[in-house]
């Protein structure tokens, strides 16, 4: 849930504790700087990796193989 909020905007920051809010703010600044250069899927990948989501879980969410997910993450 947090990853989706971070990927698509921080509309519910009042529910985040101070540590999560600072990480989310830093991630948003980075994503804003990268915006012209990355796709929405790449944005999601960055957020999920930053949150510590496993490559296997990311692959499952995207409906792709583990190796494909890992390759996409490394390319970013």
Order of alpha helices (4+ residues) and beta strands (2+ residues): alpha-alpha-alpha-alpha-alpha
